Amino acid sequence: MTESQPPSGGTPSSPQRSAQRPSAVLPVEVAELAVSIGLVPDAGAGRVEVTGISLDSRTVQPGDLYLALPGERVHGASFAAAAIAAGAAAVVTDEEGAQLLAAVPPVPVLVVENPRSVAGGLAQRIYRHSPVELFGLTGTNGKTTTSYLIRSLLAALGRGSGLIGTIETLAGDTAVPATLTTPEATDVHALIALMAEKSLDAVVMEVSSHALAFGRVDGLVFDVAGFTNLTQDHLDLHGTMEAYAATKSRLFSKAHSRTAVVTVDDAWGRWIADAAEVPVLTLQTEPAEAGPADWRVESAVPQGLGWQIELRADAAQGEDRSFRFRTSLPGRFNIANAALAVLMVFASGVPAEQLQRALDEQDPLSIDVPGRMQLIGREPVAVVDFAHNPDALQRAMDAVRPNRPGRLITVFGATGQRDQGKRPIMGALAARGSDVVIVTDDDPHDEDASQIREQVLAGALEAVATDAPDTLLETVAPRAAAIERAVAMAGRADTILIAGRGHEHWQEVRGVNLALDDRQELREALLRHGFTPEPVPGIES
């Protein structure tokens, strides 16, 4: 890791705020912050005040508290001089960092055993954002779609909201430039303070297992936390499914939520619900499941590409309560996403009658979500989806399986330097679920792309040899050529699924970001081959 020295400018009394921070922050004394993390204030701290916090010297603003964290290769304290030159008023670090600070211009230094563990709490005390309602979503699949559905439903209720998600960060309708897919705790608190400053009523946030594992939501208590599902993914970080589930369950502790809605369509959901430390509404959306649940999807009738849904409370609750609504999103998994969105808004305290009226009058769950089952063409049906793990790929194929005489052509790859165990699994699933499989590249990162393709193809070949003999397999790279190949072989009755990258605009290959948007490539290929793509939806960024 290397950092470049940021430009200096401004003074602690007139800080130049970034687009990710509120415009005004009341100063906090370093001595007060020291006490908050269990330290006795050093006399040298005097009345030094801070008005922001950063753990990257390149983003330090005048008046910041700089968190100098140990890194994989370089300690953050090595960049403390640059941070102080940029206006940092004080530093938090560990014993190793304190040694490195000996030759740095003198500012107050707070020394703790694990500075990352105090980042969220310090950020919360510095930004002290006024109350906004917080919705947090975790799970393997469905977080992004459900977050968009919640925001749309809140808008139908006349409530402005912000979004902190994997696709984009929004303060109302205004995009906020993001430096990380999952912001650090320091940035999360700044963003929420920014949204509170803009008088938004709520913030909806996707909470990944990485965010929970690395303390990126420390200091936040979500008013309503939601759980979608748990399937194989991120085992390169967690090792086992049990450890993965345990990390997810942290969101449902008293430290991170006040109430929760948990989808219990599998054993992992029931485990999450049982382990929760806060009141939970359980949601069952799969008709095959027979276990108890507070709410269940009573019916889901296909309507166009989407569904007409009835969600009903369990009679044991002593009241006959239900919600009826529709969504335009295809796939049974979007029944679960829509139902979870409705219940999370209901759990936030919205009266049932008001919620049903918004569902009836404004149809807020019929929206487009960038790169999530996004329809690019109708003849042939052409869909781009973010499915990048076995369960999501299977669900995506099931959702778009042609209901007319036509073939399913699936194009996908696997991400480099991630859970390698899922590669042959996904290859086998694709071969069993598709008529044509084109294996290509996803984001290889620093791994050999051809090796990744071979591992995916190995699983596909095994499936073809055992139980999918009629499936046609091809390997085509680069990815744009694979999309072109899929469209070239498609007829109007066929369906094309481009899976894995969804909304992403860049493909990383050995440290180089190459411009690549599956949606754009698919649209252009459809046009070249005489097909008519759908108009570009306004929600795309």
C-alpha angles and dihedrals in degrees: 000000000000132000131200119223110262121229116263124226144135126033134262089257093053106030121185103231124213123232089257096060137068115263095236129036124176110236119254122204116241089226090060091050091049091055091048091061095044100263130130106239113251114235087233090067090072109164096326110154134202131203102186145013135225138170094197117072089209091064098042115132125199109280095026130142105231118215108209103198129184111256135200092260108001131034115236089231087073086072097045093104090057090047092051091046087055090054107273107163098196141002134226116200145135131263093275091050092048089058090052090051094063093099095040123105108272118267128144111287124200113199120203133165095243113018093183090061092061097044096094095046092048092048091050091053093046099048097033090185117203115252117289121166111257125210116188125191127195135170136098101272134018101033095117097045093046092049091055091047092052091051092049091050092048089051090052087055090053095254123132116220143183129221132216105185149137094264100043147332115241133186097199103308094336118102114227116210109247128202096190133035089226107031121222118252091259091057095041092058092045091051093050090048088050091052092047089051088055088056095244115163099217146009124215116203135184108223111202126196087249090056090052095043094050098041096248092144096042111136093028124110112191116215089214124017121193135199123203109179143302124237135151112303139114093027087141085073103031102032097209137035089242091058090045091053092046090054092050091049091064089079089065095056123107088251092065111026145027100203136358147204114210126190107223102190091126141025093267091058092050090049090051091049093048092047095048117117093203134063110286135200109203120215126200117192104163113085092210091064113094102182125114119277136169091226132018138181101255095188140355116190121187112249114180106311090333140049146265105219137193117197116192135188118236111264090231088074087072099240135085100231128156143158125217121198145138136230128197092211116110127228132057090258089066088060086063093045093051093046091049091051092052094048094047091054090046090049089055088069104265108150112251094236093052092047093049091049091054091048091050100043103039107025090218096175094065100088141121118252115201111254094351110113085323113180112226099166140006104203098064097016103239121187135178117204136173092229103146104152132057099262094046092048092051092048092048092052091047090050096054100033103137115256089198134057098292143105130255110230112193124194118188146130138186132260119252123240092021135102101323093189093074095056100082090036090058091045091054093046092050092050092050095044102042138057092216126025122192111190113204142148127298114178105323093184106185096335124102105267095209091055091054091050091050092053091050092045092050091064092045093050091050091052092049090050094051111031114348104059095152096056115111113223126199135168115212129170144218099044096240089057090051091054090048090051092051093052092044092058096041127104125202092263093053129094124225120202117190104191137185111036105049111169097005118128100191135054115207115219117173094330095316121111111219119196107249129150114176091205093054093044091050094048092050092047091050090052093048090054096048100261127127117236124208119265114270106265117234093234092071116106 
